[in-house]
Amino acid sequence: MDVLEAVQKVNKLYERLDARREAVLERQDYYLGKQPLRFATEEWAAANAKRYEGFSDNWCRPVADAENERLRHTGIKLGKDNEQGQDLLNGWWDANELDAQSSQGFLASIITARSYALVWGDRDDEPIVTWERADQCEIEYSWENRRQRTAALKTWADEKIEYATLYTDTEVWKFQRDRVQPVNPRHSQSEQGTIHRAHPGGWRPREIKSEMWPLRHPFGRVPMVEIPNRPLLGNDPLSEIAGVMGMQDAANLLWAYLFLAADYASMDARVIFGTAPKIPILDDNGQKIGERDVKIEDIGGKRLILITDPNGKIDAFEAAELDGFTKVVEVIVGHIAAQTRTPPTYLVTTTGMSNVNAEGLKASEIGLVKKSLEFHLFVSPELRELYSLMAIAANEIALSKLARRGKIGWANPEIRSEAQLADALIKKKQIGYPVEYLLELDGVEDGDMKRILEMIAAEQADAQLDHAMRELNDYGSAPGFGEVLSGAAADS
């Protein structure tokens, strides 16, 4: 690839990236509760919208958080014959603080449909991994095989310059250009670094002292992977809150209507019979020089009713009924729960959850558990590729090949009490499951699992300690109070 081809590739990927920025940033704003008031009529919005600016009854956030709290990667396994390589891979994961980075990245994928992980290396052949946002990166895939990455683009900006780095399977091309959008110095650094809209073009080489341009790398693959949220076959991944946003707007508008109705219901209303009242017109000295009719919108806004018919009568003003608004909001929340497979209990709605026992509440979480397992299914291959790239960055080529066939571990997304989990593990142990596998089911991470197994081996090697533990186990198998009391009742 020559310079002209590299610039053309940057512009091509940047244009695709820029086209989706607006949607990505809007979804982030909705998650954060920055939601404009929509669906109101022009007349109502002109009179009242500003009053409720900044208010949101944010249901996007619990929908995303409910799934993300079920997602925890527990490491990669390569088998008994490759424990040293396995320790290296999991050690690199920990060294890059990827437990925290992946949690942020998974949440970003849930909200904006995708996130990215970029792998590089330092001078000591230690891998460096950074999780990247969907409004800053783009990957190009082979038109024939969507599993093959052909190029990747990462962009970012400081106060004055916007940067773009193009990655191919063998080269890194670095460019920069003057930033078009000005920076507000009162904004946070993350806000200042956000590019909202821009156009491709205007890139010039960014040369770094003592570094070749372009820079060659040893990966043999594009060193960036996409972390998608439930991608469709031959199509783009999905945002979990994109479908919630319309219902979110409806809920916000109904709350605004309710607030306005409550405002009017809590204030005195007046009735004027006969002719419309006049407003005096005063000169600069405060002297009356004329008068004008009250505008009809002022009459409504001041809670006045004008009855010009001399035979008109007033019967009664009934108290405002506001629960109709809240009932509709509750229906909206119930629809959000059904459409996103979020348990109604997470959204504090009683829709479909009246008189439900503990088993029913458990069953209501099946959709969320299955959705989390779908996330595991689509993200596991990308995490294997991430581990493989880390191994290449550390110049461990054989380990890189093993990582692409490793088993990606996940914590069980089904939440159970300690008593329920312990009971299930004991029963599995009784039918012959090995301890190491039971520790996996318990969600124990690889490093802690080895420590536990070493402790078990040490106990078994110590005859006195092993005898004491056996006595404890025997004691634990004695009948409980419930069985004793049941037996006593039967004997009596």
C-alpha positions in Angstrom: 0.0 0.0 0.0 1.4 3.4 -0.9 0.6 6.8 0.7 -2.3 7.6 -1.7 -4.0 4.3 -1.1 -3.5 4.7 2.7 -5.2 8.2 2.6 -8.0 6.9 0.5 -8.6 4.0 2.9 -8.6 6.5 5.9 -11.2 8.7 4.2 -13.3 5.6 3.3 -13.4 4.3 6.8 -13.7 7.7 8.4 -16.8 8.5 6.3 -18.5 5.3 7.6 -17.5 6.1 11.1 -18.7 9.6 10.9 -22.1 8.5 9.5 -22.9 6.5 12.6 -21.5 8.9 15.2 -24.8 10.8 15.7 -26.6 7.5 16.5 -23.8 6.3 18.8 -23.6 9.6 20.8 -27.4 9.8 21.0 -27.6 6.3 22.5 -24.9 7.3 25.0 -26.9 10.4 26.0 -30.1 8.4 26.4 -28.3 6.0 28.7 -27.0 9.0 30.8 -30.5 10.5 30.9 -29.9 13.3 28.5 -33.2 13.0 26.6 -35.0 15.7 24.7 -38.8 16.1 25.1 -40.3 14.6 21.9 -43.8 14.0 20.5 -45.4 17.1 21.9 -47.5 19.4 19.6 -45.9 22.6 18.5 -48.3 24.7 20.5 -47.8 22.7 23.7 -44.0 22.7 23.2 -43.9 26.4 22.6 -45.8 27.1 25.9 -44.4 24.4 28.2 -41.4 22.4 26.9 -38.7 24.6 28.3 -40.2 24.1 31.8 -39.4 20.4 31.7 -36.1 20.6 29.9 -33.6 18.3 31.4 -36.2 16.0 33.0 -36.1 12.3 32.2 -37.6 9.2 33.7 -34.7 7.1 32.6 -35.5 3.5 31.7 -32.7 3.0 29.2 -30.1 2.7 32.0 -31.6 -0.2 33.9 -32.2 -2.1 30.7 -28.5 -1.9 29.8 -27.3 -2.3 33.4 -29.4 -5.4 34.0 -27.6 -7.3 31.3 -24.1 -5.9 31.9 -24.2 -6.9 35.5 -24.6 -10.6 34.3 -21.5 -10.4 32.1 -18.2 -11.3 33.7 -15.3 -13.0 31.8 -13.3 -15.4 34.0 -10.3 -16.1 31.8 -9.2 -18.5 29.0 -8.3 -22.2 29.4 -5.9 -24.1 27.2 -6.0 -27.5 28.9 -3.7 -29.3 31.4 -0.8 -29.6 29.0 -0.6 -25.8 28.4 -0.9 -24.3 31.9 2.1 -22.1 31.6 0.8 -20.5 28.5 -2.6 -20.2 30.1 -1.1 -18.4 33.0 0.7 -16.0 30.7 -2.5 -15.1 28.8 -4.6 -14.6 32.0 -1.7 -12.6 33.5 -1.6 -10.2 30.5 -5.4 -9.8 30.9 -4.9 -8.8 34.6 -1.9 -6.6 33.8 -4.0 -4.5 31.4 -6.9 -4.2 33.9 -9.2 -5.8 31.4 -11.7 -6.9 34.1 -12.6 -3.2 34.4 -12.0 -2.4 30.7 -14.1 -5.2 29.5 -17.0 -4.3 31.9 -17.0 -0.8 30.4 -16.6 -2.2 26.9 -19.4 -4.7 27.2 -21.7 -2.0 28.5 -20.7 0.2 25.6 -21.6 -2.6 23.2 -25.0 -3.1 24.8 -25.7 0.6 24.5 -24.2 1.5 21.1 -24.2 -2.0 19.5 -20.4 -2.4 19.4 -17.0 -1.5 21.0 -13.5 -2.4 20.0 -10.3 -3.7 21.6 -6.9 -2.7 20.2 -3.7 -4.6 20.9 -0.1 -3.3 20.7 3.2 -4.0 22.4 5.8 -2.1 24.4 9.5 -2.2 24.2 9.7 -5.1 26.6 7.4 -7.3 24.4 4.6 -6.9 26.9 1.1 -6.6 25.3 -0.9 -3.4 25.7 -4.7 -3.5 25.3 -7.1 -0.6 25.2 -10.8 -0.8 24.8 -12.2 1.7 22.3 -15.5 3.5 21.7 -17.8 3.0 18.7 -17.6 6.6 17.7 -13.8 6.5 17.4 -13.1 3.2 15.6 -14.1 1.3 12.5 -13.0 -2.1 11.1 -13.2 -3.1 7.4 -13.9 -6.8 6.7 -13.4 -8.9 3.6 -16.4 -8.6 1.3 -16.2 -12.4 0.8 -15.5 -13.5 4.4 -16.8 -11.3 7.3 -14.5 -13.1 9.7 -11.4 -11.7 8.0 -10.4 -8.1 9.0 -8.6 -6.2 6.2 -8.1 -2.8 7.9 -9.0 -0.8 11.0 -9.1 2.9 11.8 -8.7 4.6 15.2 -9.4 8.3 15.6 -9.1 10.7 18.6 -8.6 14.4 19.2 -7.0 16.8 21.6 -7.6 20.5 21.9 -6.2 21.4 18.5 -5.5 18.3 16.5 -7.6 15.3 15.3 -5.6 12.1 14.8 -6.2 9.0 12.6 -4.3 5.7 12.7 -4.8 3.1 10.0 -3.9 -0.5 10.8 -3.4 -3.1 8.1 -2.2 -6.7 8.6 1.5 -5.5 8.3 1.6 -1.7 8.6 0.5 1.3 10.7 -0.2 4.6 8.9 -0.4 7.7 11.2 -2.1 10.9 10.1 -3.4 14.1 11.6 -5.2 17.3 10.7 -6.3 20.5 12.4 -9.4 20.1 14.5 -12.5 21.7 12.9 -14.8 21.9 16.0 -13.6 24.3 18.7 -13.2 23.0 22.3 -15.1 24.4 25.3 -12.5 24.6 28.1 -15.2 24.2 30.7 -16.1 20.8 29.5 -14.5 17.6 30.9 -11.6 16.1 29.0 -13.8 13.3 27.6 -16.3 15.8 26.3 -13.5 17.9 24.8 -12.2 14.8 23.1 -15.5 13.9 21.4 -15.9 14.7 17.7 -19.6 15.1 16.9 -19.5 15.6 13.1 -16.7 16.0 10.7 -15.8 15.3 7.0 -13.1 13.1 5.6 -10.1 14.7 4.0 -7.3 17.1 4.9 -5.1 14.4 6.5 -1.3 14.9 6.6 1.4 12.4 7.7 2.1 12.3 11.5 5.7 11.5 11.8 7.2 10.6 15.2 10.9 11.0 15.9 12.9 7.7 15.7 9.9 5.9 14.3 9.5 4.7 10.7 6.6 6.0 8.6 4.7 3.9 7.9 5.5 1.6 10.8 5.6 -2.1 10.2 4.3 -4.5 12.8 4.7 -8.3 13.3 1.0 -9.3 13.9 0.3 -10.5 10.4 -3.3 -9.6 11.2 -5.2 -6.4 11.9 -4.6 -5.8 15.7 -8.1 -4.6 16.5 -11.2 -6.7 17.2 -14.8 -5.7 17.3 -17.0 -6.6 20.3 -20.5 -6.8 18.8 -23.8 -7.0 20.6 -25.9 -9.8 19.0 -25.0 -9.2 15.3 -27.6 -10.2 12.7 -26.5 -12.6 9.9 -24.8 -10.5 7.2 -25.9 -7.3 9.0 -24.9 -4.9 11.8 -25.0 -5.7 15.6 -27.9 -4.4 17.7 -28.2 -1.8 20.4 -30.3 -3.0 23.3 -31.7 0.5 24.0 -32.4 1.7 20.4 -35.9 0.2 20.6 -36.4 1.6 24.1 -35.8 5.2 23.1 -39.2 5.8 21.5 -41.0 4.4 24.5 -38.7 6.5 26.7 -39.7 9.6 24.9 -43.4 8.7 25.3 -43.0 8.2 29.1 -41.1 11.5 29.5 -43.9 13.4 27.6 -46.6 11.8 29.7 -44.8 12.8 32.9 -44.6 16.4 31.6 -48.3 16.3 30.9 -49.0 15.0 34.4 -46.8 17.7 35.9 -48.6 20.4 34.0 -52.1 19.0 34.9 -51.0 18.8 38.6 -49.8 22.4 38.3 -53.1 23.6 37.0 -55.1 21.5 39.5 -53.2 22.9 42.5 -53.8 26.6 41.6 -56.9 28.7 41.8 -59.0 29.1 38.6 -61.2 32.2 37.9 -64.3 32.7 35.8 -65.1 36.0 34.2 -68.7 36.8 33.1 -69.6 39.4 30.6 -67.1 41.3 28.5 -63.4 40.4 28.3 -61.2 42.2 30.7 -59.0 45.0 29.4 -55.3 45.6 30.1 -54.4 49.3 30.5 -51.7 50.9 28.3 -49.4 53.2 30.2 -47.0 55.9 29.0 -43.5 56.5 30.2 -44.9 58.4 33.2 -47.2 55.6 34.3 -50.3 57.5 33.1 -53.1 55.5 31.4 -53.3 56.4 27.7 -55.5 53.5 26.5 -56.4 49.9 26.9 -56.3 46.6 25.0 -58.0 43.3 25.1 -56.5 40.3 27.0 -55.0 37.8 24.5 -56.8 34.4 24.4 -53.5 32.6 25.2 -53.1 34.8 28.3 -56.5 33.9 29.5 -55.6 30.2 29.3 -52.2 30.7 30.8 -53.5 32.7 33.8 -56.1 30.0 34.5 -59.0 32.2 33.5 -62.2 31.3 31.8 -64.2 34.0 29.9 -67.9 33.6 29.5 -69.4 36.4 27.4 -73.0 34.9 27.3 -75.0 36.8 30.0 -77.1 33.6 30.5 -74.0 31.4 31.0 -73.7 29.5 34.3 -71.0 27.6 36.1 -71.8 24.2 37.6 -68.6 22.8 39.2 -64.9 22.2 38.7 -64.1 18.6 39.4 -60.7 17.6 40.9 -58.2 16.5 38.3 -57.7 12.8 37.8 -54.0 12.2 37.3 -53.7 8.4 37.7 -54.6 8.0 34.1 -51.1 9.3 33.2 -49.3 7.0 35.6 -51.3 4.0 34.4 -50.2 4.6 30.8 -46.5 5.1 32.0 -46.8 1.7 33.8 -48.0 0.1 30.5 -45.0 1.7 28.7 -42.6 0.3 31.3 -44.2 -3.2 30.9 -43.7 -3.0 27.1 -40.1 -2.1 27.7 -39.6 -5.1 30.0 -41.2 -7.4 27.4 -39.4 -6.1 24.4 -35.9 -6.1 26.0 -36.4 -9.3 28.0 -35.7 -7.4 31.2 -37.4 -8.8 34.3 -40.3 -6.5 35.4 -38.9 -6.5 38.9 -35.9 -4.6 37.7 -38.2 -1.9 36.3 -40.5 -1.7 39.3 -43.6 -2.6 37.3 -46.5 -4.8 38.4 -47.5 -5.6 34.9 -48.0 -9.4 34.6 -46.4 -9.8 38.1 -49.4 -9.9 40.4 -49.4 -12.6 43.1 -46.2 -14.3 41.7 -44.3 -16.7 44.0 -40.5 -17.1 44.2 -40.4 -19.6 41.4 -42.4 -17.2 39.2 -40.0 -14.4 39.9 -37.1 -16.8 39.0 -38.8 -17.7 35.7 -39.2 -14.0 34.8 -35.4 -13.8 34.6 -35.1 -16.5 32.0 -35.2 -14.0 29.1 -32.4 -11.9 30.6 -30.2 -15.0 31.2 -30.7 -16.3 27.7 -29.8 -12.8 26.3 -26.6 -12.8 28.4 -25.8 -16.3 27.0 -26.3 -15.0 23.5 -23.7 -12.2 24.3 -21.3 -14.9 25.4 -21.8 -16.8 22.2 -21.0 -13.8 19.9 -18.2 -12.3 22.0 -16.2 -15.4 22.8 -14.6 -15.8 19.4 -13.5 -12.1 19.5 -12.0 -12.6 23.0 -10.0 -15.7 21.7 -8.7 -13.4 18.9 -7.8 -10.8 21.5 -5.8 -13.3 23.5 -4.1 -14.5 20.3 -3.1 -10.9 19.4 -1.7 -10.4 23.0 0.5 -13.5 22.5 1.8 -12.2 19.2 2.6 -8.8 20.8 4.7 -10.8 23.4 6.4 -12.7 20.5 4.8 -16.0 21.7 3.8 -17.3 18.3 3.0 -20.9 19.3 0.9 -19.6 22.2 -1.0 -17.3 19.8 -2.1 -20.4 17.8 -3.2 -22.2 21.0 -5.2 -19.1 22.1 -7.4 -19.2 19.0 -8.6 -22.7 20.2 -8.9 -21.9 23.9 -12.1 -22.1 26.0 -13.4 -18.7 27.0 -14.7 -18.7 30.6 -17.8 -16.8 31.8 -19.4 -16.5 35.1 -22.9 -18.0 35.3 -25.4 -15.2 34.3 -28.1 -16.8 36.4 -28.2 -15.2 39.9 -28.8 -17.7 42.7 -28.5 -17.4 46.4 -25.4 -18.9 48.1 -27.6 -21.7 49.6 -29.1 -22.6 46.2 -25.7 -22.6 44.5 -24.1 -24.7 47.3 -26.9 -27.2 47.1 -26.6 -27.6 43.4 -22.8 -28.0 43.6 -23.1 -30.7 46.4 -25.6 -32.7 44.2 -23.3 -32.5 41.2 -20.4 -33.6 43.4 -22.4 -36.6 44.6 -23.0 -37.8 41.0 -19.2 -37.6 40.3 -18.4 -34.1 39.0 -14.7 -33.2 39.7 -13.9 -30.4 42.1 -12.1 -28.3 39.5 -15.2 -28.2 37.3 -17.4 -27.4 40.3 -15.1 -24.4 41.0 -15.7 -23.3 37.5 -19.5 -23.5 38.0 -19.0 -21.5 41.2 -17.5 -18.7 39.2 -14.0 -19.0 40.7 -11.3 -17.3 38.5 -8.3 -19.3 37.3 -5.8 -17.8 39.7 -8.0 -18.5 42.7 -8.9 -21.9 41.4 -5.2 -23.0 41.4 -4.8 -21.7 44.9 -7.8 -23.6 46.1 -6.7 -26.8 44.5 -3.2 -26.4 46.0 -4.8 -26.0 49.4 -6.9 -29.2 48.9 -3.7 -31.1 47.9 -1.9 -29.7 50.9 -4.7 -30.8 53.2 -4.7 -34.3 51.7 -1.0 -34.6 52.1 -1.2 -33.7 55.8 -2.6 -36.9 57.5 -3.6 -35.1 60.7 -5.4 -32.3 58.8 -7.0 -34.7 56.4 -8.3 -36.8 59.3 -9.8 -33.6 60.9 -11.5 -32.6 57.6 -12.9 -36.1 57.2 -14.5 -35.8 60.6 -16.0 -32.5 59.7 -17.4 -34.0 56.5 -18.9 -36.9 58.5 -20.4 -34.4 61.0 -21.9 -32.5 58.1 -23.6 -35.6 56.8 -25.5 -36.2 60.1 -29.3 -35.6 60.0 -30.4 -32.1 60.5 -32.9 -30.8 63.0 -35.7 -31.1 60.5 -35.1 -34.8 60.0 -34.7 -35.4 63.8 -37.9 -33.6 64.6 -39.8 -35.4 61.8 -38.5 -38.7 63.1 -39.5 -37.8 66.6 -43.0 -36.9 65.4 -43.3 -40.2 63.6 -42.1 -42.2 66.7 -44.7 -40.4 68.8 
